[in-house]
Amino acid sequence: MARYVGIILLLACAGCGVPTAEQSPSASPPATTATASPTVAPSASPSGSPSITPWIARTFQVAAVGNGGSANVMALDKNAVYVLYQPQTQQGPGTVDVIGTMLAQIDRKTGTVVTVGPFPGALALAIAGGALWVAGGYSPDRPDASFLDRLDPFSLRVQQHLSLPPQTGQNAIFATLAGSGTSLWMGFGQTLYRLSPVDGHTIATQPIGADAAVTSLSINPAGTVLYLGANRYAMTSPTVYEWSVASGALLASSSAAGGQGLGGVQVAAATDGVWVSFATGMMGAVGHLRASGLQPLPTAGERHSNGVRVFLADGVLWTTDGMTGLLTCADPATGATRASTAMPFGGVVIGDAQGVYLGGYEAVYLLHPDPACGIS
């Protein structure tokens, strides 16, 4: 396993309202807002934020994030790390421009950063079919945020621009993506879309429920099972679904994780099932569900706040908690804490055998965590 692990800040939920339509994404002319000339930034520096310095190996100044702003979501392949980030607004620290979301590419060998955009309202990023996919969502006042773009992962040029299915209502609804090899999936409102990784056309749709909104997607390491977390407005418990990637068949659904699931549930696929995290109103909760039937597995019972999120990266379980300001590495079987460090604002963790990256309000980081985490 890799020596380095990283994280990236996530400040918005994937589903915040209930849609009313299930139409397929439709093609339209390439987006003019996403074809700006790439901006190249200097290579990474070894410095870092004082609060998390013990775990920092390198620092990447990703354009406006270094001047205030928020790294938002991330994907990676063997060559680069891709970051969606929101610049700080004119109102100053603590404010971000969601409509001004930019995309950064960090070269994993040289540390060179290239940025393009904006991608209005984008909160989803995935790699599938040799392409980089970026999705926005529904906003009542911003029709330009309703898009699914296919980009060349090297040049970052938009090769195809699709419009998302129309929605109505007063609340924003954000799409979420998951990709693995030749498989591409999108959750948008009450519907799961199986998309072609070649051109983004809809292969099949699966309704989640009229009272639901998809909040997260995750594919297991083998690329065989897709897990979906949903916000069910008529239910008190978070709901998790398990789908076959090969056939698209629903394998199981469960509310066994318990709790209130305010804002939906986040899923992180593992080899033996799926880890979940969600807010309950009083505290946050983390659970582990078995692959067969999604029944709960025993966990260490660590305490968390409503800001907790859970991730699997390079064979290690990670939790970030924006309310307690902690990043924790844990046993992937039991959830027992191995080590932790201070990390303001919470975050999202992603990684592979080459390393993993951290993004936050100030920068994007490559981490060298405590040896107790189990990263060789």
C-alpha positions as CSV (number, residue, x, y, z in Angstrom):
1,M,0.0,0.0,0.0
2,A,1.0,3.6,-0.5
3,R,3.0,5.7,2.0
4,Y,0.8,8.7,1.4
5,V,-2.9,9.5,1.9
6,G,-4.9,12.6,1.1
7,I,-8.3,14.3,1.6
8,I,-10.5,16.9,0.0
9,L,-13.1,19.2,1.5
10,L,-16.7,18.6,0.7
11,L,-19.2,21.4,1.7
12,A,-22.4,20.5,-0.1
13,C,-24.8,17.5,-0.1
14,A,-25.5,15.6,-3.3
15,G,-29.3,15.7,-3.1
16,C,-31.3,18.5,-1.5
17,G,-34.7,18.2,-3.1
18,V,-37.2,15.9,-4.8
19,P,-37.3,15.9,-8.6
20,T,-40.4,15.2,-10.8
21,A,-39.0,13.8,-14.0
22,E,-36.9,10.8,-15.2
23,Q,-35.9,11.9,-18.7
24,S,-32.5,11.0,-20.2
25,P,-29.6,13.5,-20.5
26,S,-29.8,15.2,-23.9
27,A,-27.1,16.5,-26.2
28,S,-26.5,20.2,-26.8
29,P,-23.7,22.4,-28.1
30,P,-20.5,22.4,-26.1
31,A,-20.6,24.7,-23.1
32,T,-18.8,27.9,-23.7
33,T,-18.2,28.4,-20.0
34,A,-16.0,25.3,-19.7
35,T,-13.6,25.8,-22.5
36,A,-11.3,28.5,-21.1
37,S,-7.6,28.2,-21.8
38,P,-5.9,26.2,-19.1
39,T,-4.0,28.1,-16.5
40,V,-0.8,26.5,-15.3
41,A,0.4,27.0,-11.7
42,P,3.8,26.3,-10.2
43,S,4.7,22.8,-8.8
44,A,3.9,21.8,-5.2
45,S,5.7,23.2,-2.2
46,P,6.6,21.2,1.0
47,S,4.8,23.6,3.4
48,G,1.4,23.1,4.9
49,S,-1.3,24.3,7.3
50,P,0.1,24.3,10.9
51,S,-2.8,22.4,12.3
52,I,-2.2,19.3,10.1
53,T,1.5,19.8,9.3
54,P,2.5,16.5,11.0
55,W,0.7,14.5,8.3
56,I,1.6,16.7,5.3
57,A,4.1,15.6,2.7
58,R,3.4,18.2,-0.1
59,T,1.2,21.2,-0.6
60,F,-0.5,22.1,-4.0
61,Q,-1.7,25.6,-4.4
62,V,-4.8,25.2,-6.5
63,A,-5.6,28.6,-7.9
64,A,-8.2,30.4,-5.8
65,V,-8.1,27.8,-3.0
66,G,-4.8,29.2,-2.0
67,N,-6.3,32.6,-1.7
68,G,-9.4,31.5,0.1
69,G,-12.0,29.1,-1.4
70,S,-13.0,25.5,-1.1
71,A,-11.8,22.4,-2.7
72,N,-15.0,20.5,-3.2
73,V,-14.7,17.0,-4.8
74,M,-12.0,14.9,-6.4
75,A,-11.2,12.0,-8.8
76,L,-7.9,10.5,-9.8
77,D,-6.1,8.2,-12.2
78,K,-2.5,7.0,-12.5
79,N,-1.4,10.3,-14.1
80,A,-3.3,13.1,-12.3
81,V,-5.6,14.2,-9.5
82,Y,-8.7,16.2,-10.6
83,V,-10.2,18.7,-8.2
84,L,-13.5,20.7,-8.4
85,Y,-13.1,23.8,-6.2
86,Q,-15.2,26.9,-5.4
87,P,-13.4,30.3,-5.3
88,Q,-14.0,32.6,-2.4
89,T,-16.6,35.3,-3.0
90,Q,-16.0,39.1,-2.6
91,Q,-17.6,38.8,0.9
92,G,-14.4,37.3,2.1
93,P,-13.3,34.2,4.1
94,G,-15.9,31.6,4.8
95,T,-17.9,32.3,1.6
96,V,-17.6,30.3,-1.7
97,D,-18.9,30.9,-5.2
98,V,-20.8,27.7,-6.1
99,I,-21.6,28.9,-9.6
100,G,-18.0,29.8,-10.2
101,T,-16.7,26.2,-9.6
102,M,-13.4,25.5,-11.3
103,L,-11.6,22.3,-12.3
104,A,-7.9,21.7,-11.4
105,Q,-5.6,19.0,-12.7
106,I,-2.6,18.1,-10.5
107,D,0.2,16.1,-12.3
108,R,1.1,13.3,-9.9
109,K,4.7,13.3,-11.0
110,T,5.6,16.9,-11.3
111,G,3.0,18.6,-9.1
112,T,2.1,21.0,-11.9
113,V,-1.4,22.4,-11.5
114,V,-3.6,23.3,-14.6
115,T,-7.1,24.9,-14.1
116,V,-10.1,25.4,-16.4
117,G,-13.7,26.6,-16.0
118,P,-16.0,27.7,-14.7
119,F,-18.4,24.7,-14.4
120,P,-21.4,26.3,-12.8
121,G,-22.7,24.4,-9.7
122,A,-20.6,21.3,-10.4
123,L,-20.4,18.9,-7.5
124,A,-19.7,15.6,-9.2
125,L,-16.6,14.2,-10.8
126,A,-15.8,10.7,-12.1
127,I,-13.5,8.9,-14.5
128,A,-15.0,6.3,-16.9
129,G,-14.4,5.1,-20.4
130,G,-11.1,7.0,-20.7
131,A,-12.8,10.3,-20.1
132,L,-13.3,12.7,-17.2
133,W,-17.0,13.4,-16.4
134,V,-18.3,16.5,-14.6
135,A,-21.9,17.1,-13.6
136,G,-23.8,20.0,-12.2
137,G,-27.5,19.9,-11.1
138,Y,-30.7,21.7,-10.9
139,S,-30.9,25.3,-9.6
140,P,-34.2,27.3,-10.0
141,D,-32.3,30.4,-11.0
142,R,-29.4,28.9,-13.0
143,P,-30.3,26.8,-16.1
144,D,-26.6,26.8,-17.0
145,A,-25.9,24.5,-14.0
146,S,-27.9,21.6,-15.5
147,F,-25.2,19.8,-17.5
148,L,-23.1,16.6,-17.8
149,D,-19.8,17.2,-19.6
150,R,-17.3,14.7,-21.0
151,L,-13.7,16.0,-20.9
152,D,-10.4,14.8,-22.3
153,P,-8.5,14.0,-19.1
154,F,-5.2,15.3,-20.5
155,S,-6.1,18.6,-22.2
156,L,-9.3,19.2,-20.0
157,R,-11.1,20.3,-23.1
158,V,-14.9,19.6,-23.2
159,Q,-15.6,17.0,-25.8
160,Q,-19.3,16.6,-25.2
161,H,-22.0,18.7,-23.4
162,L,-25.2,17.1,-22.3
163,S,-28.2,18.7,-20.6
164,L,-29.5,17.0,-17.4
165,P,-33.2,15.9,-17.2
166,P,-35.4,18.8,-16.4
167,Q,-36.5,19.3,-12.8
168,T,-38.9,21.7,-10.9
169,G,-39.1,23.0,-7.4
170,Q,-37.6,25.6,-5.1
171,N,-34.7,23.5,-3.8
172,A,-31.4,22.9,-5.6
173,I,-30.7,19.3,-6.6
174,F,-27.1,18.1,-7.3
175,A,-26.1,15.2,-9.4
176,T,-23.6,12.6,-8.2
177,L,-21.4,10.3,-10.3
178,A,-19.5,7.0,-10.0
179,G,-17.3,5.4,-12.6
180,S,-15.2,2.2,-12.8
181,G,-13.5,1.0,-16.0
182,T,-16.3,0.8,-18.5
183,S,-19.1,1.6,-16.1
184,L,-20.7,5.1,-15.5
185,W,-23.5,5.9,-13.2
186,M,-25.3,9.1,-12.2
187,G,-27.7,9.7,-9.3
188,F,-30.0,12.7,-9.9
189,G,-32.9,13.4,-7.7
190,Q,-35.1,10.3,-7.4
191,T,-33.5,8.4,-10.2
192,L,-30.4,6.3,-10.8
193,Y,-29.1,6.5,-14.4
194,R,-26.8,3.9,-16.0
195,L,-24.9,5.9,-18.7
196,S,-22.7,5.0,-21.6
197,P,-19.1,5.9,-20.7
198,V,-18.5,6.5,-24.4
199,D,-21.0,9.3,-25.1
200,G,-23.1,9.7,-21.9
201,H,-26.4,8.5,-23.4
202,T,-28.8,6.7,-20.9
203,I,-28.7,2.9,-21.0
204,A,-31.2,2.4,-18.3
205,T,-32.9,4.2,-15.4
206,Q,-34.0,3.0,-12.0
207,P,-36.4,5.0,-9.8
208,I,-35.4,5.3,-6.2
209,G,-38.8,6.5,-5.0
210,A,-41.0,9.6,-5.3
211,D,-40.0,10.6,-1.7
212,A,-36.3,10.1,-2.3
213,A,-33.1,11.9,-3.6
214,V,-29.8,10.2,-4.3
215,T,-27.1,11.6,-2.1
216,S,-24.1,9.4,-2.9
217,L,-22.7,6.6,-5.1
218,S,-19.8,4.3,-4.6
219,I,-18.5,1.3,-6.6
220,N,-16.6,-1.5,-4.8
221,P,-12.9,-2.1,-5.5
222,A,-13.7,-5.1,-7.8
223,G,-16.0,-2.9,-9.9
224,T,-18.9,-5.4,-9.5
225,V,-21.3,-3.7,-7.1
226,L,-22.7,-0.2,-6.9
227,Y,-23.9,1.3,-3.6
228,L,-26.3,4.1,-3.5
229,G,-27.2,6.3,-0.5
230,A,-30.5,8.2,-0.5
231,N,-32.4,10.7,1.5
232,R,-35.9,9.4,2.1
233,Y,-38.2,12.2,3.1
234,A,-41.0,9.9,4.3
235,M,-38.7,7.7,6.4
236,T,-36.7,8.3,9.6
237,S,-33.7,6.0,8.7
238,P,-31.1,6.4,5.9
239,T,-31.6,4.0,3.0
240,V,-28.8,2.2,1.2
241,Y,-29.2,0.3,-2.1
242,E,-27.0,-2.3,-3.7
243,W,-27.0,-2.8,-7.5
244,S,-25.2,-5.2,-9.8
245,V,-22.8,-3.3,-12.1
246,A,-23.0,-6.0,-14.8
247,S,-26.8,-6.5,-15.0
248,G,-28.1,-3.3,-13.3
249,A,-30.3,-5.5,-11.1
250,L,-31.2,-4.4,-7.6
251,L,-29.5,-6.8,-5.2
252,A,-30.7,-5.4,-1.8
253,S,-31.9,-2.3,0.0
254,S,-31.7,-1.6,3.7
255,S,-32.4,0.9,6.4
256,A,-30.5,-1.2,8.9
257,A,-27.9,1.4,9.7
258,G,-30.5,3.1,11.9
259,G,-30.6,6.8,13.0
260,Q,-32.4,9.7,11.4
261,G,-30.2,10.1,8.4
262,L,-30.7,13.9,8.1
263,G,-29.6,15.0,4.6
264,G,-29.2,11.4,3.4
265,V,-26.5,8.9,3.8
266,Q,-22.9,8.8,2.4
267,V,-21.7,5.4,1.1
268,A,-18.1,4.1,0.8
269,A,-17.8,0.7,-0.9
270,A,-15.5,-1.9,0.6
271,T,-14.5,-5.4,-0.3
272,D,-16.8,-6.9,2.2
273,G,-19.8,-4.5,1.9
274,V,-20.2,-0.8,2.4
275,W,-19.4,1.7,5.1
276,V,-22.0,4.5,5.7
277,S,-22.1,7.8,7.5
278,F,-24.9,10.2,8.2
279,A,-26.1,12.9,10.6
280,T,-28.8,12.1,13.2
281,G,-29.5,15.6,14.5
282,M,-27.8,15.0,17.9
283,M,-24.7,13.2,16.7
284,G,-23.2,11.6,13.6
285,A,-23.1,7.9,13.0
286,V,-20.9,5.5,11.1
287,G,-22.0,2.0,10.2
288,H,-20.8,-1.1,8.3
289,L,-23.2,-3.2,6.2
290,R,-22.5,-6.7,4.9
291,A,-22.4,-7.1,1.1
292,S,-25.0,-9.9,1.2
293,G,-28.3,-8.5,2.2
294,L,-26.9,-5.2,3.6
295,Q,-27.2,-6.4,7.2
296,P,-25.2,-4.5,9.9
297,L,-21.7,-5.8,10.9
298,P,-20.2,-5.1,14.3
299,T,-18.2,-1.9,14.7
300,A,-16.0,-0.3,17.3
301,G,-18.7,2.2,18.2
302,E,-16.6,5.4,17.9
303,R,-18.3,8.7,18.7
304,H,-18.8,11.3,16.0
305,S,-20.5,14.6,15.3
306,N,-23.1,15.4,12.6
307,G,-20.2,16.5,10.4
308,V,-18.7,12.9,10.1
309,R,-18.0,11.4,6.7
310,V,-16.4,8.0,5.9
311,F,-14.1,6.8,3.1
312,L,-12.0,3.9,2.0
313,A,-8.6,4.7,0.6
314,D,-5.7,2.3,-0.1
315,G,-7.2,-0.4,2.2
316,V,-7.7,1.9,5.2
317,L,-10.9,3.4,6.6
318,W,-10.9,7.2,7.0
319,T,-13.3,9.5,8.7
320,T,-13.4,13.2,8.5
321,D,-15.4,15.4,10.9
322,G,-15.9,19.1,10.1
323,M,-17.4,19.8,13.5
324,T,-14.7,18.2,15.7
325,G,-12.0,19.1,13.2
326,L,-10.4,15.6,13.1
327,L,-9.1,13.3,10.4
328,T,-9.0,9.7,11.6
329,C,-7.6,6.5,10.1
330,A,-9.2,3.3,11.3
331,D,-9.4,-0.4,10.9
332,P,-11.4,-1.2,7.7
333,A,-13.0,-4.2,9.3
334,T,-14.1,-2.8,12.7
335,G,-13.8,1.0,12.4
336,A,-11.6,1.2,15.5
337,T,-9.4,4.3,15.4
338,R,-5.7,3.8,14.7
339,A,-4.6,7.5,14.7
340,S,-6.0,11.0,14.2
341,T,-4.8,14.5,13.5
342,A,-6.4,18.0,13.5
343,M,-8.0,18.9,10.2
344,P,-10.3,22.0,10.1
345,F,-13.5,22.1,8.0
346,G,-13.9,18.4,7.4
347,G,-13.0,16.7,4.2
348,V,-13.3,13.9,1.7
349,V,-10.7,11.1,1.3
350,I,-9.6,9.4,-1.9
351,G,-6.5,7.3,-2.6
352,D,-4.8,4.5,-4.4
353,A,-1.5,2.6,-4.2
354,Q,0.4,5.7,-5.5
355,G,-0.8,8.0,-2.8
356,V,-3.9,10.0,-1.8
357,Y,-4.6,13.7,-1.6
358,L,-6.0,16.3,0.8
359,G,-7.8,19.4,-0.3
360,G,-9.3,22.0,2.0
361,Y,-10.1,25.7,2.4
362,E,-6.4,26.7,1.9
363,A,-4.8,24.2,-0.4
364,V,-4.6,20.6,-1.7
365,Y,-2.2,18.3,0.2
366,L,-0.5,15.0,-0.1
367,L,-0.2,13.4,3.3
368,H,2.2,11.2,5.1
369,P,0.1,9.9,7.9
370,D,1.0,8.3,11.2
371,P,2.6,4.9,10.8
372,A,-0.2,3.4,12.9
373,C,-2.6,4.0,10.0
374,G,-1.1,1.0,8.3
375,I,0.2,2.8,5.2
376,S,3.5,1.2,4.2
